[in-house]
Amino acid sequence: MAISPMRKGATGPDMDLQFTYDSGQTYDLTGVNQATIFVYFYNNDTQVETLGGGTCTIANTTNGEVMYAFGPNDTAIVGRFDVRPQFTSVAGKIIKPDAQALLIKP
């Protein structure tokens, strides 16, 4: 579900993140500890990256789908952002799937 743009201060709807390789193939999240999934917000205007304050939930392990419930400060700043997910694989490797664009409007 496309949610961009969002309004400043909005915390919903949740963001549906599809974890994919550059080739378009999805990551298999089978065995991944949900507590190792994080979302970072990269502000394209200021070039500052911050850790999201929301919660990640695996929605579909074999299809690499994660739902992100926004935290109260995630949309506090107006601007253009890249939503950058990150997780730790079963083998202990830090994986950074493709980013998704997010526009926060006043």
TORMIDREN-180374 format. One record per atom (N, C-alpha, C): residue number from 1; chain; x, y, z. Coordinates in pm, 1 decimal, always signed. Layout:
[site NUM, "A", [X, Y, Z]]
...
! end
This chain:
[site 1, "A", [+84.3, -117.8, +0.0]]
[site 1, "A", [+0.0, +0.0, +0.0]]
[site 1, "A", [+89.1, +124.5, +0.0]]
[site 2, "A", [+69.0, +209.7, -95.8]]
[site 2, "A", [+145.3, +333.4, -102.2]]
[site 2, "A", [+90.4, +432.7, +0.2]]
[site 3, "A", [+179.0, +486.2, +82.8]]
[site 3, "A", [+134.3, +580.0, +186.1]]
[site 3, "A", [+198.0, +716.7, +172.0]]
[site 4, "A", [+287.1, +732.5, +74.3]]
[site 4, "A", [+355.1, +859.2, +56.1]]
[site 4, "A", [+277.1, +943.6, -43.9]]
[site 5, "A", [+249.8, +1070.1, -17.0]]
[site 5, "A", [+299.4, +1146.0, +97.8]]
[site 5, "A", [+216.3, +1122.6, +223.3]]
[site 6, "A", [+278.8, +1152.9, +337.0]]
[site 6, "A", [+210.9, +1152.7, +466.7]]
[site 6, "A", [+215.5, +1295.0, +520.8]]
[site 7, "A", [+129.4, +1323.1, +613.7]]
[site 7, "A", [+128.0, +1454.2, +678.2]]
[site 7, "A", [+214.4, +1452.3, +803.4]]
[site 8, "A", [+274.7, +1564.4, +833.4]]
[site 8, "A", [+356.3, +1579.4, +953.8]]
[site 8, "A", [+275.3, +1535.3, +1075.3]]
[site 9, "A", [+336.0, +1449.9, +1158.7]]
[site 9, "A", [+272.1, +1403.0, +1281.1]]
[site 9, "A", [+185.1, +1280.0, +1266.2]]
[site 10, "A", [+158.3, +1236.7, +1142.4]]
[site 10, "A", [+74.8, +1117.5, +1121.0]]
[site 10, "A", [+150.2, +991.3, +1162.8]]
[site 11, "A", [+80.1, +896.5, +1218.7]]
[site 11, "A", [+142.0, +768.6, +1256.4]]
[site 11, "A", [+73.8, +650.5, +1187.1]]
[site 12, "A", [-9.4, +676.7, +1093.7]]
[site 12, "A", [-76.0, +569.4, +1021.9]]
[site 12, "A", [-115.0, +617.8, +884.1]]
[site 13, "A", [-136.3, +524.3, +793.6]]
[site 13, "A", [-136.9, +379.9, +815.1]]
[site 13, "A", [+5.4, +324.6, +826.1]]
[site 14, "A", [+15.2, +197.7, +865.5]]
[site 14, "A", [+145.1, +131.4, +871.6]]
[site 14, "A", [+205.4, +123.1, +731.8]]
[site 15, "A", [+337.2, +116.4, +726.4]]
[site 15, "A", [+408.1, +106.4, +598.4]]
[site 15, "A", [+440.2, -38.6, +568.7]]
[site 16, "A", [+402.4, -83.2, +451.1]]
[site 16, "A", [+428.6, -219.4, +405.3]]
[site 16, "A", [+563.0, -218.7, +332.9]]
[site 17, "A", [+662.6, -279.8, +393.7]]
[site 17, "A", [+797.3, -283.2, +336.6]]
[site 17, "A", [+822.2, -418.6, +271.3]]
[site 18, "A", [+863.4, -417.3, +147.5]]
[site 18, "A", [+898.6, -539.5, +75.1]]
[site 18, "A", [+1050.3, -545.7, +70.0]]
[site 19, "A", [+1109.6, -643.8, +136.6]]
[site 19, "A", [+1255.1, -655.7, +140.1]]
[site 19, "A", [+1300.7, -728.0, +14.2]]
[site 20, "A", [+1370.3, -654.4, -75.1]]
[site 20, "A", [+1413.7, -711.4, -201.9]]
[site 20, "A", [+1561.4, -685.5, -227.9]]
[site 21, "A", [+1618.5, -773.8, -309.1]]
[site 21, "A", [+1752.7, -754.1, -363.0]]
[site 21, "A", [+1741.5, -656.8, -480.4]]
[site 22, "A", [+1854.9, -606.8, -529.0]]
[site 22, "A", [+1854.1, -519.7, -646.4]]
[site 22, "A", [+1789.6, -588.2, -767.0]]
[site 23, "A", [+1799.5, -719.2, -772.2]]
[site 23, "A", [+1742.7, -795.6, -883.9]]
[site 23, "A", [+1590.2, -801.9, -878.6]]
[site 24, "A", [+1532.3, -760.9, -763.8]]
[site 24, "A", [+1387.8, -769.4, -747.5]]
[site 24, "A", [+1343.4, -893.1, -670.2]]
[site 25, "A", [+1434.9, -988.5, -653.0]]
[site 25, "A", [+1403.8, -1109.3, -576.2]]
[site 25, "A", [+1382.6, -1071.0, -430.3]]
[site 26, "A", [+1284.0, -1132.2, -365.2]]
[site 26, "A", [+1256.5, -1099.7, -225.7]]
[site 26, "A", [+1347.5, -1178.4, -131.5]]
[site 27, "A", [+1375.0, -1117.1, -16.3]]
[site 27, "A", [+1450.4, -1183.9, +88.9]]
[site 27, "A", [+1359.0, -1283.4, +158.1]]
[site 28, "A", [+1411.2, -1399.4, +191.9]]
[site 28, "A", [+1337.8, -1497.2, +271.5]]
[site 28, "A", [+1373.4, -1468.7, +417.5]]
[site 29, "A", [+1274.4, -1432.5, +498.1]]
[site 29, "A", [+1296.9, -1396.2, +638.0]]
[site 29, "A", [+1274.4, -1512.4, +734.8]]
[site 30, "A", [+1264.5, -1633.6, +681.7]]
[site 30, "A", [+1245.9, -1750.5, +766.5]]
[site 30, "A", [+1360.2, -1760.6, +867.0]]
[site 31, "A", [+1326.5, -1768.2, +993.8]]
[site 31, "A", [+1425.9, -1781.0, +1099.5]]
[site 31, "A", [+1483.5, -1649.7, +1148.8]]
[site 32, "A", [+1448.0, -1539.1, +1084.7]]
[site 32, "A", [+1499.5, -1407.2, +1126.1]]
[site 32, "A", [+1428.1, -1364.5, +1254.9]]
[site 33, "A", [+1505.7, -1321.2, +1352.8]]
[site 33, "A", [+1450.1, -1271.7, +1478.7]]
[site 33, "A", [+1390.8, -1133.6, +1453.5]]
[site 34, "A", [+1261.5, -1121.9, +1476.8]]
[site 34, "A", [+1191.0, -996.3, +1451.7]]
[site 34, "A", [+1254.7, -877.9, +1525.2]]
[site 35, "A", [+1317.1, -904.3, +1639.8]]
[site 35, "A", [+1379.4, -798.3, +1719.1]]
[site 35, "A", [+1503.6, -739.9, +1651.2]]
[site 36, "A", [+1552.4, -804.9, +1543.6]]
[site 36, "A", [+1671.5, -753.8, +1473.8]]
[site 36, "A", [+1635.0, -671.3, +1350.4]]
[site 37, "A", [+1506.4, -641.0, +1332.4]]
[site 37, "A", [+1462.7, -562.3, +1216.8]]
[site 37, "A", [+1444.2, -417.0, +1260.7]]
[site 38, "A", [+1509.7, -327.0, +1190.1]]
[site 38, "A", [+1503.8, -184.3, +1221.7]]
[site 38, "A", [+1472.2, -104.5, +1096.1]]
[site 39, "A", [+1424.0, +16.9, +1115.7]]
[site 39, "A", [+1399.8, +108.8, +1005.3]]
[site 39, "A", [+1471.4, +240.0, +1036.8]]
[site 40, "A", [+1545.4, +287.8, +939.4]]
[site 40, "A", [+1612.7, +417.0, +950.3]]
[site 40, "A", [+1549.6, +513.0, +850.3]]
[site 41, "A", [+1544.0, +640.1, +888.2]]
[site 41, "A", [+1492.1, +744.4, +801.3]]
[site 41, "A", [+1607.8, +834.2, +760.5]]
[site 42, "A", [+1636.3, +836.6, +629.5]]
[site 42, "A", [+1741.8, +922.0, +576.5]]
[site 42, "A", [+1676.2, +1045.8, +517.4]]
[site 43, "A", [+1707.0, +1162.5, +574.7]]
[site 43, "A", [+1650.8, +1288.5, +527.5]]
[site 43, "A", [+1733.9, +1335.4, +408.0]]
[site 44, "A", [+1673.6, +1335.6, +290.0]]
[site 44, "A", [+1745.6, +1374.1, +168.0]]
[site 44, "A", [+1784.9, +1521.7, +166.7]]
[site 45, "A", [+1714.8, +1604.7, +242.8]]
[site 45, "A", [+1745.3, +1747.4, +246.4]]
[site 45, "A", [+1865.4, +1777.0, +336.8]]
[site 46, "A", [+1871.9, +1714.0, +453.5]]
[site 46, "A", [+1979.9, +1740.9, +549.6]]
[site 46, "A", [+2089.9, +1635.5, +546.2]]
[site 47, "A", [+2065.3, +1523.4, +479.1]]
[site 47, "A", [+2157.2, +1410.1, +469.4]]
[site 47, "A", [+2188.4, +1350.7, +606.7]]
[site 48, "A", [+2087.2, +1350.7, +694.0]]
[site 48, "A", [+2099.1, +1292.2, +827.9]]
[site 48, "A", [+2010.3, +1168.5, +835.1]]
[site 49, "A", [+2064.5, +1061.8, +892.0]]
[site 49, "A", [+1989.8, +937.6, +908.7]]
[site 49, "A", [+1958.0, +917.1, +1056.3]]
[site 50, "A", [+1831.9, +883.5, +1086.3]]
[site 50, "A", [+1791.0, +858.4, +1224.2]]
[site 50, "A", [+1717.7, +725.5, +1232.7]]
[site 51, "A", [+1729.7, +661.0, +1346.3]]
[site 51, "A", [+1660.9, +535.0, +1372.6]]
[site 51, "A", [+1513.5, +562.5, +1396.6]]
[site 52, "A", [+1427.8, +488.2, +1329.9]]
[site 52, "A", [+1284.0, +502.4, +1349.2]]
[site 52, "A", [+1243.0, +458.1, +1488.0]]
[site 53, "A", [+1136.0, +516.4, +1537.1]]
[site 53, "A", [+1087.3, +485.2, +1671.0]]
[site 53, "A", [+970.0, +390.7, +1672.8]]
[site 54, "A", [+937.0, +333.0, +1558.1]]
[site 54, "A", [+821.8, +244.1, +1548.2]]
[site 54, "A", [+857.2, +98.3, +1566.9]]
[site 55, "A", [+764.0, +13.2, +1526.2]]
[site 55, "A", [+776.6, -131.1, +1546.5]]
[site 55, "A", [+766.4, -204.8, +1414.0]]
[site 56, "A", [+856.0, -302.0, +1393.0]]
[site 56, "A", [+852.6, -387.0, +1274.1]]
[site 56, "A", [+790.9, -521.3, +1308.5]]
[site 57, "A", [+704.1, -568.8, +1220.1]]
[site 57, "A", [+640.8, -699.2, +1236.0]]
[site 57, "A", [+651.9, -774.8, +1104.0]]
[site 58, "A", [+703.7, -896.4, +1109.2]]
[site 58, "A", [+712.2, -977.3, +987.3]]
[site 58, "A", [+570.9, -1019.3, +948.3]]
[site 59, "A", [+531.2, -980.9, +826.8]]
[site 59, "A", [+397.4, -1013.4, +777.8]]
[site 59, "A", [+397.5, -1139.7, +692.2]]
[site 60, "A", [+506.2, -1162.2, +618.0]]
[site 60, "A", [+516.1, -1279.2, +531.6]]
[site 60, "A", [+663.6, -1315.7, +519.4]]
[site 61, "A", [+703.3, -1424.9, +583.3]]
[site 61, "A", [+846.0, -1460.2, +587.9]]
[site 61, "A", [+903.7, -1493.3, +451.1]]
[site 62, "A", [+835.6, -1577.5, +372.6]]
[site 62, "A", [+892.5, -1621.3, +245.4]]
[site 62, "A", [+886.3, -1513.7, +137.9]]
[site 63, "A", [+801.0, -1412.7, +157.0]]
[site 63, "A", [+788.3, -1305.3, +59.4]]
[site 63, "A", [+861.5, -1178.2, +104.0]]
[site 64, "A", [+934.4, -1183.7, +213.8]]
[site 64, "A", [+1013.4, -1069.9, +260.4]]
[site 64, "A", [+931.7, -947.6, +294.0]]
[site 65, "A", [+812.5, -968.7, +349.7]]
[site 65, "A", [+723.0, -855.5, +377.9]]
[site 65, "A", [+721.7, -823.1, +527.1]]
[site 66, "A", [+743.9, -694.4, +557.3]]
[site 66, "A", [+745.8, -645.7, +694.7]]
[site 66, "A", [+654.3, -523.5, +704.3]]
[site 67, "A", [+574.1, -518.4, +809.4]]
[site 67, "A", [+489.7, -401.4, +834.9]]
[site 67, "A", [+560.0, -314.2, +937.7]]
[site 68, "A", [+564.7, -184.3, +909.5]]
[site 68, "A", [+626.2, -90.1, +1002.6]]
[site 68, "A", [+518.6, +1.9, +1057.5]]
[site 69, "A", [+499.3, -2.2, +1189.7]]
[site 69, "A", [+406.5, +87.5, +1258.8]]
[site 69, "A", [+486.8, +208.6, +1303.5]]
[site 70, "A", [+454.8, +324.3, +1249.5]]
[site 70, "A", [+529.4, +446.4, +1277.1]]
[site 70, "A", [+527.9, +483.9, +1424.9]]
[site 71, "A", [+641.5, +535.2, +1472.3]]
[site 71, "A", [+651.0, +590.7, +1606.2]]
[site 71, "A", [+606.1, +736.2, +1604.7]]
[site 72, "A", [+584.5, +795.2, +1720.9]]
[site 72, "A", [+531.1, +931.2, +1728.7]]
[site 72, "A", [+621.4, +1039.1, +1670.2]]
[site 73, "A", [+751.7, +1015.0, +1661.8]]
[site 73, "A", [+843.2, +1117.0, +1609.2]]
[site 73, "A", [+891.0, +1088.6, +1466.8]]
[site 74, "A", [+847.2, +978.1, +1409.1]]
[site 74, "A", [+895.0, +939.9, +1275.5]]
[site 74, "A", [+856.4, +1039.6, +1167.2]]
[site 75, "A", [+744.8, +1106.8, +1184.3]]
[site 75, "A", [+697.8, +1201.2, +1082.3]]
[site 75, "A", [+693.6, +1344.0, +1136.4]]
[site 76, "A", [+781.2, +1375.0, +1229.5]]
[site 76, "A", [+781.6, +1506.6, +1293.9]]
[site 76, "A", [+845.7, +1615.4, +1208.0]]
[site 77, "A", [+923.4, +1574.4, +1107.9]]
[site 77, "A", [+995.6, +1670.9, +1025.0]]
[site 77, "A", [+944.9, +1662.6, +881.2]]
[site 78, "A", [+913.7, +1776.8, +824.4]]
[site 78, "A", [+870.6, +1784.3, +684.9]]
[site 78, "A", [+992.2, +1764.9, +594.7]]
[site 79, "A", [+977.4, +1685.0, +489.1]]
[site 79, "A", [+1087.5, +1665.9, +395.6]]
[site 79, "A", [+1075.9, +1538.4, +314.9]]
[site 80, "A", [+1179.3, +1514.2, +235.8]]
[site 80, "A", [+1189.4, +1393.9, +152.5]]
[site 80, "A", [+1283.5, +1295.8, +222.0]]
[site 81, "A", [+1235.7, +1173.6, +241.8]]
[site 81, "A", [+1310.9, +1072.7, +315.4]]
[site 81, "A", [+1323.9, +944.3, +234.7]]
[site 82, "A", [+1431.7, +870.4, +261.8]]
[site 82, "A", [+1443.9, +731.6, +219.2]]
[site 82, "A", [+1423.2, +647.9, +344.2]]
[site 83, "A", [+1329.2, +556.9, +338.2]]
[site 83, "A", [+1305.8, +464.0, +449.0]]
[site 83, "A", [+1398.0, +345.7, +422.9]]
[site 84, "A", [+1494.7, +326.2, +512.6]]
[site 84, "A", [+1600.0, +226.2, +493.5]]
[site 84, "A", [+1588.8, +114.8, +597.5]]
[site 85, "A", [+1533.6, +0.9, +557.9]]
[site 85, "A", [+1523.7, -110.2, +652.6]]
[site 85, "A", [+1658.5, -181.2, +668.8]]
[site 86, "A", [+1669.1, -250.2, +779.6]]
[site 86, "A", [+1790.2, -328.2, +809.4]]
[site 86, "A", [+1750.6, -445.2, +897.9]]
[site 87, "A", [+1812.6, -561.5, +875.2]]
[site 87, "A", [+1789.9, -675.4, +964.2]]
[site 87, "A", [+1915.0, -760.4, +971.6]]
[site 88, "A", [+1919.1, -845.6, +1072.4]]
[site 88, "A", [+2029.4, -939.4, +1088.5]]
[site 88, "A", [+1982.8, -1076.3, +1042.0]]
[site 89, "A", [+2055.7, -1133.7, +947.9]]
[site 89, "A", [+2018.4, -1263.7, +891.2]]
[site 89, "A", [+2041.8, -1375.0, +992.6]]
[site 90, "A", [+1991.7, -1492.9, +960.6]]
[site 90, "A", [+2011.1, -1610.4, +1045.6]]
[site 90, "A", [+2160.1, -1639.2, +1061.9]]
[site 91, "A", [+2240.3, -1605.8, +959.8]]
[site 91, "A", [+2385.2, -1627.8, +963.5]]
[site 91, "A", [+2459.0, -1516.5, +1037.3]]
[site 92, "A", [+2384.1, -1417.6, +1091.1]]
[site 92, "A", [+2445.9, -1309.4, +1166.2]]
[site 92, "A", [+2495.4, -1193.0, +1081.7]]
[site 93, "A", [+2459.1, -1189.7, +955.3]]
[site 93, "A", [+2500.6, -1081.7, +865.5]]
[site 93, "A", [+2398.8, -967.9, +870.9]]
[site 94, "A", [+2447.8, -843.2, +868.3]]
[site 94, "A", [+2358.5, -727.2, +862.8]]
[site 94, "A", [+2320.4, -705.2, +717.2]]
[site 95, "A", [+2189.9, -708.7, +691.3]]
[site 95, "A", [+2136.2, -695.4, +556.8]]
[site 95, "A", [+2059.1, -563.9, +547.2]]
[site 96, "A", [+2082.7, -489.7, +439.2]]
[site 96, "A", [+2014.5, -362.2, +416.6]]
[site 96, "A", [+1942.1, -367.3, +282.2]]
[site 97, "A", [+1813.9, -406.9, +284.6]]
[site 97, "A", [+1736.3, -413.5, +159.9]]
[site 97, "A", [+1718.5, -275.4, +98.1]]
[site 98, "A", [+1659.7, -273.6, -21.2]]
[site 98, "A", [+1635.8, -149.0, -93.2]]
[site 98, "A", [+1550.8, -52.3, -10.6]]
[site 99, "A", [+1583.3, +76.3, -23.2]]
[site 99, "A", [+1509.0, +181.9, +46.2]]
[site 99, "A", [+1379.6, +213.9, -29.0]]
[site 100, "A", [+1286.1, +277.7, +42.8]]
[site 100, "A", [+1161.1, +323.9, -17.2]]
[site 100, "A", [+1147.1, +472.7, +13.2]]
[site 101, "A", [+1095.1, +546.9, -84.2]]
[site 101, "A", [+1080.2, +691.0, -69.4]]
[site 101, "A", [+959.1, +725.3, +16.3]]
[site 102, "A", [+972.6, +831.4, +96.2]]
[site 102, "A", [+863.0, +881.2, +177.7]]
[site 102, "A", [+869.6, +1033.4, +181.5]]
[site 103, "A", [+758.3, +1098.4, +150.0]]
[site 103, "A", [+748.2, +1243.4, +154.3]]
[site 103, "A", [+659.8, +1280.6, +272.7]]
[site 104, "A", [+711.9, +1367.8, +360.5]]
[site 104, "A", [+635.3, +1418.7, +473.4]]
[site 104, "A", [+598.4, +1562.6, +441.8]]
[site 105, "A", [+468.3, +1589.5, +440.5]]
[site 105, "A", [+417.0, +1723.8, +409.0]]
[site 105, "A", [+368.2, +1792.1, +535.9]]
[site 106, "A", [+361.1, +1927.0, +533.1]]
[site 106, "A", [+312.0, +2000.3, +650.3]]
[site 106, "A", [+167.6, +1962.5, +684.9]]
! end
